[in-house]
Amino acid sequence: MAAKIKKGDKVVVIAGRDKGKSGEVIKMLTAENRVLVRGVQMVRRHQRQTAKSQGGIVAKESSIHISNVALADPKGGKPTRVGFKTLSDGTKVRIAKRSGEQING
């Protein structure tokens, strides 16, 4: 089955403490059904100093369950469900159910 949400997609958080926020998917954790979204679910972690990075308390993204995010509609940016459509040349593309627009990627 084709993935409904992919790395690089713009998504909107629909549940949880960051409800309403939107951002780009940085990483897919398919085994756990989770995603990392830029600027969403920020946590503060203690990090040891290394040769490359400074130590201290660092804010970084934590994963969020895939069921708590929805793809942002290319037209309007509101949450939408994802459908699939086969084009005349045989390629399968994702479409936004809200507007019917084709989703890039």
C-alpha positions in Angstrom: 0.0 0.0 0.0 1.2 3.5 -0.8 2.0 5.8 2.2 -0.5 8.6 2.8 2.0 10.8 4.6 5.6 11.0 3.5 8.8 12.8 4.5 8.7 16.4 3.3 4.9 16.7 3.5 3.2 19.7 5.2 1.0 18.4 8.0 -1.3 19.8 10.7 -1.5 18.4 14.2 -5.2 17.4 14.9 -4.8 16.1 18.5 -2.6 16.6 21.6 -0.9 19.5 23.3 0.2 21.0 19.9 -3.2 20.8 18.3 -3.5 23.3 15.4 0.2 23.7 14.8 1.6 22.7 11.4 5.0 21.9 10.1 7.0 19.7 7.7 7.6 16.0 8.3 11.4 15.6 9.0 11.4 11.8 9.6 9.1 8.9 9.3 9.4 6.2 12.0 7.3 3.5 10.2 8.0 0.7 12.6 6.4 2.7 15.4 3.8 4.5 13.3 5.2 7.9 14.4 6.5 11.0 12.6 8.9 13.8 13.5 7.4 17.2 12.6 9.5 20.4 12.5 8.7 22.7 15.4 6.0 20.4 16.9 6.2 18.4 20.1 9.3 20.2 21.3 11.1 18.6 24.4 14.1 19.7 26.3 16.9 17.2 26.7 20.3 17.2 28.5 23.1 16.7 26.0 26.7 15.8 26.7 29.3 18.1 25.2 31.1 16.6 22.2 33.9 17.8 19.8 31.2 19.0 17.4 28.5 20.3 19.7 28.2 22.3 22.8 26.7 20.6 25.9 23.7 21.7 27.9 19.9 21.6 27.7 18.8 21.4 24.1 15.3 21.7 22.7 14.4 19.2 19.9 11.4 17.6 18.3 9.9 14.4 19.7 7.9 12.0 17.7 4.1 12.2 17.4 1.8 9.4 16.5 0.7 9.4 12.8 -3.0 9.3 13.8 -2.6 12.7 15.4 -1.5 14.4 12.2 -3.3 15.1 9.0 -2.0 16.2 5.7 -2.4 20.0 5.0 -4.5 20.8 2.0 -2.3 22.4 -0.8 -5.2 24.8 -1.3 -5.9 26.5 2.0 -3.7 24.6 4.4 -6.5 23.0 6.4 -6.3 19.3 7.5 -7.5 16.9 4.8 -7.8 13.2 4.2 -5.7 11.5 1.5 -7.1 9.7 -1.5 -5.4 8.0 -4.4 -6.1 8.4 -8.1 -4.6 6.7 -11.2 -3.7 9.1 -14.0 -4.2 8.4 -17.7 -0.5 7.5 -18.1 -0.8 4.8 -15.3 0.9 6.7 -12.5 -0.7 6.6 -9.0 -0.9 10.0 -7.3 -2.2 11.2 -3.9 -5.1 13.7 -3.9 -6.5 15.9 -1.1 -10.1 14.8 -0.3 -11.0 18.4 0.8 -10.2 20.2 -2.5 -9.4 17.4 -5.0 -6.0 18.9 -5.6 -3.0 16.7 -6.4 -0.4 16.4 -3.7 3.2 16.9 -4.7 5.7 14.1 -4.0 
